[in-house]
Amino acid sequence: EETGLPSSPVKNPQKLSWLSSPVRAVVRLRRTAHAFKKGYLPGDKLLQRQISLGKGKLTSLSNQASLNSSQYFTFDPADPLLVTKPKRRKKKSRNPRVLYPESSKKYLPAEHGSKAKRFLLLFVAIICFQILNAIENLDDNLLKYDLDGLEKTMAREVFGQPLVIERVMGLLKDYLATHVHNKPLVVSFNGPSGVGKSHLGWLLAKHFRSVVGAHSVLHYFTAHHCPVKTSIHTCQSELSDTIRDMAAQAEVEEFIPMFILDEVEFMPQTLLETLGRFFQKNQTNEYLNAVYILISNLGGEEITHHFLQNVSNDSSRPQKDLEELQSALRPILSHVHPFWAGVEIVPFGLLEKDHILNCFYEEMMSEGIYPNASHIQRLAGQLSYYKKAGKEFGRTGCKPVVAKVNLL
């Protein structure tokens, strides 16, 4: 009975082996297709894993050969022409030559210039012309007042004051170069008696009367125009009216008037107050274009003391002394009247004996007297002097020279 029964366990393994072969082929085919999609085969992946794990070269090669050999399917290798990237086209280089039609003449295209360049050149030319015109106008103004001639006259007739001449000429040239100003020019001549302050004022009045006319120059002496017996209100009104009339007339004629006021130390406070109103900035144009010269002995003692204390042979010292004197005199003069705070101060120093000899020589020549050297020495010896550092400085300057010569 046992031999007659069918043996099922023997038939099942054959059936399974018959069914598993196609299944394995399908699985292997899917794996291969999936590997192609990813760009590499399973054998390559297995080989990379073996190399990373440090397995032998022979084992990896045998495994790769066994994996690459397929039992059921074979695949053709990829075409290298299809795998390589397509080459880019090379751009053709343009011909630098200009090609012209055969039926037309060969000429370059016309270049249209920008009009902005022409406008820029015209603008630059106008600016240069305006600058040259302004320079010529400045020169014309200086020529109108003949300041070069004035400088030569001052250098010839004013003795012992080279810094004063340089300072005064610098102020006049800067101010008279143009006719538009925001304030009048006010210059104060200060120093002891006989050092040339009034003489320089007389030279300025004489020169400007010859170039701009007598109606544009006022030479005012306090003792003469406003004596003690005269009412102060009368002096105020007369001085104010004179300045207004001269300033208005000079504005019409396009001249700058000059007001030279001597003996300012004798002016009463009310007259100084009237005079100070014309020095302010908030005025009409005719009062802004004017030159005022104030001459006085105010600060003379301080100048004499400072001069004698700083006598030196150093050539650079006089300029420093001038600056120090200006700083020392300003508070003293501002105490007399506040308008001196904005005034250009020009201090006059003491004259040496040689300068006084020159004063005698010029005075004798002007009076028609033969200037004998021994005679001049004798007259100069009659005056008193300060003696300091081997030099002699006149106590009264050249003031007594005229009286001494008139006695001859």
C-alpha angles and dihedrals in degrees: 000000000000091000092052096057120095115252105228097176091065095052097047098066092055092050093049093049089050092052098040096059096067091042092053090048092052092048091048090048092052092049091050092049091048090050091052089052091055092047101249139068126245089246091060091050092049091047092052090050092051093048091050090051091052099245122163124279095235094052092050092049093048092047091048090050092049093047094046091052107081120203096208111017135038125195128208116239117258117267108251090212090061094045097052117089118254113260119242120242116252114238113239113242113242118244108249090210119095111240117215129194114259092235096057135063120262111249135137119255114267115260112225109216119219117252089216090075091056091048091049092051091048091049092051091049091052092049092050090049091051092050092050090047091052091050091050091050091053090051090048091054092051091046090051091062095038094224092169090061090047091052092052091049092050093048090052100044106029112076129203098002108097094144091051092053092048092048096047094046091049092053094047094047093050094047101040094047090085137026097220118084139156095216139010122264111250118186124183121206108203132174146100122302120286100021097115106269097126091038091056090047090052090051091051092050092048094049098047093046088058095049105035102019136258092272090067097051127071120190104189124189113191096208091051104037097035110027122181095260093054119095115256091226089056091052090049095051094044094050093045093048092047093051093047095049094046093046093050093048093047091050091056092049092043093239129131110235123222124218114193111191115189128189092027090162088071095054115111118238094253091055090050087051091054092047093049092060090068091055095062125105100227096078139106119279098261091060093047093058101066141102121223122192115194114196121191146135091239110136092015095131093050091049092050093049093046092046095052093045092053103042106146140156091225108119093210094053100079093065091051090047090054092053092046091049092051091052092047095047099047098074090044093052093041088058088060091050132344095232089076088074089078098036126109104242118210112185120202117217130214120282122239123228092259090058091051090052088055089052090055091048094052094044093050091048092051091050092049095248119140106249102230110190095219090047091052091049091052093050092046091049090062091068126084122246143192111237115209132154092350093309133107122221121189116245093208098024117208095329097105092045095090093050092048093051093046089058092061 
